[in-house]
Amino acid sequence: MSELGLFPLPIVLLPTEEVPLHIFEDRYQELIGECVEDDREFGLVYADDDGIRKVGTRAGVTEVLTRFEDGRMNVVVEGRERFRLLELTSGRSFQTGDVAAFSDEDDPAESRSIERALQLFGRLRELTGSDVEIPRPDAQQLSYALAARVELASDVKQELLQEVSERARLERVCELLIGAAATFERQRRAAERAAANGRVDLG
């Protein structure tokens, strides 16, 4: 168990995922400033009207993009190990908590699921015309490497974050990739129909 500075946000950070953050509140300028200065991690936890979730992600600042004169910062953070929030603590300007490691069970994904997931991701990548890098098949926690490259709702990402079986998690990611591809194709067809209907008939 250890105490960790926490940054509650209405987003979920998955392991391996990189996201930009704009740091503007004084207390979080202090937290992120300390992490940059001392090369420390902080805990990013999903928070909404229902409160702070109990499983979060350790985050490291990989790049400081901009420092403003008033102390605000634009940074890029990377998701690392997960943790379970045991208890909120106090004493600092920012939120802190006692945390413990949160790890997967010994339930690895099957090779056929890995192959299927990569094929589905490749199909989505082609459909959208994206040049995002395809993860290696032997990537540790491939499910997170794939999910981090797709736009997903925060509650879905939190579900993935709390799953302790890589097998089950990768199967869920496959379902999400199928759904994302189907949604994109529906939107594309609707846009094509709308474009066709809006044309002036000169015949």
Secondary structure, 3 states (H helix, E strand, C coil): CEEEEEEEECCCCCCCCEEEEEECCHHHHHHHHHHHHHCCCEEEEEEECCEECCEEEEEEEEEEEEECCCCCEEEEEEEEEEEEEEEEECCCCCCEEEEEECCCCCCCCCHHHHHHHHHHHHHHHHHHCCCCCCCCCCCCCHHHHHHCCCCCCHHHHHHHHHCCCHHHHHHHHHHHHHHHHHHHHHHHHHHHHHHHHCCCCCC
